[in-house]
Every structure is written in structure tokens, then in C-alpha cells.
Amino acid sequence: MVGTSFAAPRVSGVAAILKQKYPSLTAAQISNIILLSADKDINNDGTPDFIGVSPIFGHGKLSLTRALALAGAI
């Protein structure tokens, strides 16, 4: 599954996992973690494809692994 039509359930799933693993996180913290941990290497070549926020890719690809690592560092 790809595309924006499946984005909401994927983001909701990551948010739920973060809340379950770190119950003290607030909704705002979870939102920030998801946005800050997005992977900017869109084509998986090991190099970020943009900086900041892309008009096409937004903050980047959702990454559960990166979100969990960032949440664990808080």
C-alpha cells in the first residue's frame, strides 16, 4: 500500500505504538516525534533528498524505528 490514502492509518498506528511504549508522552510530543523522525531519504540511497519540509514529500517518510529511537531519547 502506498500513497496518501493509507497515510492516516499508518501515522495513527505509529502514534498508538509510541503511546503504548511511552505512556507519559503527550499528544503534542508524539506529533513532534513523528514529524522530527521522518526519513528524508525518499529513494533509499543513503542520502537525504531534501532538507526542511518538501512541498511534495512533506516532512519525509514515516519511520517507526526512528520515532521509537527519538522517543526513547526524551
Secondary structure, DSSP 8 states (H G I E B T S, - for coil): --SGGGHHHHHHHHHHHHHHH-TT--HHHHHHHHHHT-B--TTSSSS-S-SS-BTTTBT-B--HHHHHHHHHT-
